[in-house]
């Protein structure tokens, strides 16, 4: 497995850290949403918890503030704020664990834990989006297995041990996030650039949200109506339905280039199967019906952690703003609360399971029609390297050394000139030896090649002009980095890439691996909305200081 990860440029150590941190975040959120104890209670019974509404309000308010901050680019989660949130989650859980009966005094502790947990979830969604799609998938799938073991196994150890596990999960979720992103570069507010809304695949986003929210509502209604005739869902049906759906989504994301447009299909099919079952539900089939519904709800609450960060990783969208709004929309506590209250208000004839299923089916059809009207053709070209040295290598092959790198600076300069950009693209260090030999050869008819070799420039005025071009390019890249939130390393890689240097050369110059260079290039490309070196050069050339 580690060999496969290395082959795809993924770090096994980083993947496991992501998986364990993600698992701790999910497990803690699940425990908190059910008041830390009794979190395996079926259906919406946990809504009777006196602090349920307190936690819900705290989470939604915190996420709304973060979404607004990301939109306005006024503030974002800093390392200090995140550290405080981790400490608040841990301390609030310790207080709950150490107190037999909090009474009304428990409200502030649960409010603080809810708000802090919302910040941690927000940071984790943005953190995941900084990694390649395959790594997001691997981390979330492994994390799901770990979280399942924690959630299912902790209550078997007793209430006190369960609360100790919650404390450890709170601390681990925060500390591992900081370990992976010490300066929380991933959580910086990125605003709402003009013309960005069409880049969001609204069709899939709305259908994924609709599948989960409508499924949660139908499950809440059905669980209440069938509580007298069944002990709950059939977990064999649940496991099969969830495994098939998650597997189908993963396969689509791995095999289909246009997966963003069709990733909603497996959850939609699962919910449709549950709705069909609702028309034929009886005392004998009630458990199977609830199993399908529970699988639909479970898949929704897991898959958005795999799908939405992967969308953010692939497309240039306002991540900080969208992450806050999406986390509000997918909030499990909010879905249960809304579903329970709507179910209680519905007329008795609609609360009959078959009638409720028909209503959900009609609403699903309306959402499908509405989503189609918002559908846009999204540019799904992945942020890939187009140069030969960056192409996948055959088995046993290795990238060329820095000395063997081709004369790409001159080629990149010609591309930039044809695009109408800068008069010339600044060039970096020459390849010693080969360039020195070529400097002694005649250079008739090749001024661009001479300009690419500093040794061939004898006139001090030409050297000054070349240095001026280099400085101008660096100033433009610095300005782009500031505007679009590139990290220091991403900015450094972007500058060398814009100068026309190959991936192999950059890795040698910065003393990092080829995969690390590609990782920073992909992040820079995603933030700038470009897909190749030439597009990066054109983008930088268009930048002005206004």
N, C-alpha and C positions, 0 to 999 in steps of 0.2 A: 504493500500500500504506500509506503514511504517513497519507493522508487517511482510510483505513478505520480505522486504529488510533486516530486522533484522534476519529473518530466514535463509537467504542466506549469512549472514555475511557481508552485505553491509551497509554502513552508509548513511542514508538519507541526513544528512547535507552535507557530502562530495559529494554525488551524485548531489545535487542541486548546490553546488558551482562549480563543474565540468561543469554542464550543462549551467549555466549562463555565466561562463568564456568562454566556448567553443562558445556559441551563440554570445557573444560580439566580439570574435576573427573573427568568420565567417562574421558577419555583417560589421565589419570594413574593412575586406579584400574585401568584395563585393563593398563597397562604394569607397574604394581607387582604385579598378580596373576600376571603371567607372568615376574617377575624382571627387568623392564625390557628385556631383550633376548629375541628369539625369541618375542615375545608373539603371533605369528600361528600358532604351533604348533597343529596340529589336535587337537581332542578333549581328553583328560585327560593328554596327554603332559607337560604342564607340572608335573604332580604329582610328577614325578621330580626337580624342582628341590629341592635340599636345604633351602632356606629357605621352602618352600611352607607347611609346618605352622606355622612360626614366625609368618609373616604372618597366617595364618588365626586362630591363637590370639589374637594381638594385636588383630585387628579385632573378633572376637567378644567378647573381654573388655571392650574399650573401649565397645562398643555396649551391652553388658549393664549396665555401670556407669552409663552415661548414661540408660538406660531406668529403672533403679532410682532414680536421682537425680530424674528427672522425675516418677516416681510419688510419691516421698516429699516432693517440693518442698524437698529439702535443699540441692541445688546444681544448677547449670546451667552451660553453657558461657559464659564471660565473654569480653570482648574480649581480655584478656591471655592467657587460655588458648588462644584461637583463634590469636592471633598467634604464640605459641610453637609450636603444632602446624604452622602454615604454615612456620615457620623450620625445624622438625625435618624435615618432608618435603623441603624444598629442600636442606638440608644433607646428609641421608642419601643423596639421589640424587646430589649432587656427589661424595660419598665413593665411592659405587659407580662413578660414571663415571671417577673419577681413579685407581682402583685396578684393576690387572690381575687379581689373584687375592686375594680377601678371605679365602678359606678359612673356617675356623670363626669367625674374628673378624667375619665379616659378619652373624652372627645378631643382635647388638644393634642394628645399623643397620636391618636389615629389620624387626625387632620395633618399633622406634621409628617407622619409616615407616608400618608397618601400623596401629599405634594412632592415630597422627596423622591418617592418611587416613580412618580410621573417624570421627573427630571432624568432619573436614571434610565428609564425606558426610552425617553427621547434621545439621550446620548447614545444608547446602544443601537438604535435604528440608524442614526447617522454614522456611527462607527462602522457598522456592518457595510454600509454603502460605499465605504472607501476601498473595499477589497474587490477582487475579480468575482464574477458571477459564480464560477465553480467553487471558489473558496467560501462564498456566502452559503451556497447550497450544502457543502460538506459540513460547515460549522453548525448550521442550524439543524441539520438532520442528526448529527452526533449529539448536539445539545439537547434536542428533543428527547432522545433516549435517556440521557443523564437526568434531565428534569423529570421525566416520567418515573424513573427509579426513586428520585428524592420525594416526589409528591406522594407516590403510592406507598413507599416504604417507611417514611417518617412516622406516620400515625401508629404503625405497628410497634414502635419503640416506646410509646407512651407520650402523654401530653407534654411533660417537662422536656423530654428529649426532642420532641417535635419543635418546641420553641427555641431550643438551642440550635437546631438545624436552621431555623429561620434567621437567627442572628448571624450564623456563619454565611448563609446565602447572601444576606444584605451586605456584609463586609466584602465578600468575594466578588460580587457583581460590580461594586464600585472600584475596588483595588485593581481588578484585572482590566477594567476599562482604562484606568489611568496608566497601567503598565503598557497597554497596547498603543495608547495615544496620550503621552504624558502632558502635552500642551493643549489637548482637545482641539486640534486643528480641524477635525471633522465636524465640530459643532459650531463653527463660526457662521454667523448670520450672512446669508448670500442674497437677500433681497428678492425682488421680482423684476428681472430685466425685461425690457419691452420685447414683445413678440415671442415670449417664452411659453405662453399658455398653449398654443397649438402643438408644442412638442410633448405635451403630457398625453399619454394614451388613455384618454378619458373613458373610452368604451370598456376597456378591461378593468380600470379602476372602479368604475361605478358598478359593474356587474359583480366583481369580487365583493365589494361592500354590501351590495344588495343580497347576494347569496348568504352571507353571514348574518346580517341583521334580520332578514326574513326567516331564516332557519332558526335563529335564537328565539324569535317571537313565537313561531309555531311550536318549537320544543317546549317553551314555557307554558303555553296554552294546553298542549297535549299532556304534559306531565301532570298538570293540575287535574285535568279531566279524567285521566286514567289512573290516578293515584289509588283509587279504591279497587281496581281490578288487576293491578300489576305491582310488582316490587321494584320496577325500574326497567332500564334498557337491557336488551340482550347484548352482552359484551362481546360475544363471538361475532355477531353481525356488525357491531360497532368496529371491532378490530379489522375485519375484512374490508368493510367500506372505507375506513380511514386509510388503510394501507394501500388499497388500490387507487384511491384518489391522490394521495401524496406521491405515490410512485408515478402515476400518469403525469402529474404536474412536473415532477423532476425530469421525466423523459422528454416532455415537450421543451423544457428549458435547455436541455442538453442537445437535442437533435434539430430543433427548428430555429432557423435564423429569425423568423418573425414571431417568436414565442410571446412577445409582449402583447400581440393582438389576440392570441388564442389561449392564453394561460388560464383564463376564466372557465373554460369548457368543463374540465373534470369536476370542480365543485358544483357547477350548475347542473350537471348530469346527476350527481349524488343527491342534491336537493330535489330534483325532479322525480327521482325514484322514491324519495320519502313522501313527496306529495301524492304520487300515484298510490302508494301504500295507504295513505290516509283515507282514500276512497273505499278501501276494503277492510279497514281495521275492525277487529273483533276482539273479544276477550282472549282468544287463543293467539292472535297475531300482534297484540299490543306491544309486547316486548321487542319483537323484531322491528316494528315501526319506530319505536323509540330508539332502537339501536341505530337505524339509518339517520334519524334526526340528530342524535348525539354525535354521530360521525361527521355530519355536515357542520355542526357547530364547532367541533374539535378542529376539523381541517381549516375552517375559517380562521380560528384563533391562532393556529400555527402558521398557515401558509402565508399570511401577510408579512410575517417576519422574514420569510424567504423570498417572496415575490417583490415587495415594495423596495427594500434596499437594493435588490438586483436591478430593478428599473432605474433607481437613482444612479447606480453604478454604470449603467449602459447609456443613459440619456442625460443631456444637460437640462436639468429642471431645477426649480428653486427648492432644494432639499430641506432647508431649515424651516421654511414656511409649510411645505406640504407634510413633513413629518409630524408636526404638531397637529394639523387638521386630521390627518389620517389616524393618528393614535386616539384622537377623540372619537372618531367615527367607529373605530374597531374596539373601543373600550368594552370589555366584557361585562363589567358591573353596570355600565350604562345600558347595554343591550338587554341584560336581564331585568333591570329596573323598568325600562320602557316596555318590554314585552309583557311583564307581569301586570303593569297598570293598564295597558291596552287590552290585554286579555280579560281583565276584570270588568272593563267598561263595555265590552262587546255584548250584544244581545245573546240570549241563551241559545238561540238556534244557530248562530255563527260559532258559538263555542263547541258545538258538536264537531267532532274531529274532521269529518268529511267536508263539512261546510267551511271550516277554518282552512282546510287544505285548498279548497277552491278559491277562497279569497286570496291566499298567499300566491297561488298560481296566477291569478289575474293580475296581482300587483307585480309579480315577476315579469309577466309579459309586457306590462306598461313600462317597467324599468328598462327592459331590453329594447323596446321601441325608442324610448327617450335617449338611451345611450347611443343608439345608432345615429341619431340626429347630431350628436356631439362628436362623432367619430371623425378623426383626422388621419391623414396619411403621415405617420411619424417617420422621420429619417432614422432607420434602424441600423445604419452601418456601424458596426462595432469600432471601437477605437483601437485599430490594429496598426502595426508598423508595416509600411508598404515596401521597405527596402529589402534587398536580397539578404543582407546580413541579419535581418530581423525575422526572416521567414522560418517556419519550422524546419528543423534539421533532420536528416535521415538518421536512423539508429547508428550509433557509434561515431557520428560526426561531431565536430566541435566548431565553435565560432572562430573566425580568423583572429589572429593577434592584432594588436594595435598597429604594428609595423606593416602588416599585410593589408590594412584597410585601403579601399580604393580612394581615388581622388574625388570624394563626394562634395567637398566644399565648393569646387568650381561648378559642378553640376547644379548644386542648390542655388548658386549665385545666378546662373543662367535662367533657372526657373523663376526666381524672384524678379529678375529683370523683365521677363516675358509677361509676368503678372502685373507689371506696372507699379511695382513697389519701390523699395529703396534702389538707388543707383547701383549699389553693390551690397552684398551680404558679407559682414566681417568674417574673416577666417581665423582659425586657431592655429595651434602649433603644427608645423609641417612634419612630414615623415622624414626623419633624419636618414641620411644615407642615400636613399633613392632620390629625394628632392635635391640633395646637394649635387648628386651626379647629373640630374637633369638641368640644374642651374648652369652647367658648363656647356649645355647643348644649345644650338640655335633655336630661337623662339619666334621665328618669323610667322606672322599671322595669328599669333596666339596670345594677345594681351591679357585675356581673362585668366589664362593659366598662370601667366607671370604674376598677376595680381594676387593669385591664391598662394604664392610662395614668397614669404617675406624676404628670403635670401636674394631673390631676383630683383628686389626693389632697391635701387642704389640712390635714387634721388631722395634727400631728406624730406622734401615737400610731399612726395608720394607716401613716405612712411607716416608723415603727420596726417595726411588725408585718410590713410587706412586706419590709423588709430582713432581719428574722429568718427569714422563709420562704425568702428567697434564700440566706441563710447555711446554713439547714438542708438545702436542696437540694444546695448545693455540698458540704457535709459528707458527704451520702449518696453523691454521685457520687464523691467522693474515696475513700470507703470501698470502693465497688464497684470502682474502678480498682485499688486496692491488692490486693483479694481476687482479682480476675480478670485481673490483669496487663495492664491497659490502659496504653498509652504516654501521655506527657504530652499529645500532640496529640489522641489518641483521647479522652482524658478531657475535654479542652477542648471538642471537638466534641460529645461526649455530653452535657455540661452544657447547651450552647446548644440542642441538640436536645430535651432534656428540658424546657427552658423554653418549648418550642413554636415556636421560630424556624424559618423555612423554610431550605432549602438555599441559596437565593439570598442571604438575609440573612446567614447564617453565612459564606458565601464573601466577602461584602463586608466583614464585620466583621474576619475573620481575614486578609483580603487574599490569598486563595488562589482557585484555580479551583473551579468547581462539581464537576468530576470528582474533585478532591483531597478535597473535603468528603465526597462519596459514598464514596470509598475508605476514609476514616477511619471513617465511619458503618458501612460494611459490616464492617470489622474489629471495631469495638466490638459490633455486633449479633452477629457470629459468636461472640465470646468470651463474651458474656452469654447466648447462646441465645435471643435475641429476633429479631423479624422486621419490626418497624415502630416508628414513633415512639411510638404509644400503648402498645405492649408494653414499650418502654424506660421510659416514665413509670411504668407499673405495677410494673415490676421494681425501679426505684429506690425507689418508695414502700414496697415490702415489706422493704427492707433495714433491719436493726437493727444495733446496735453490739455484739452478743453475740460 
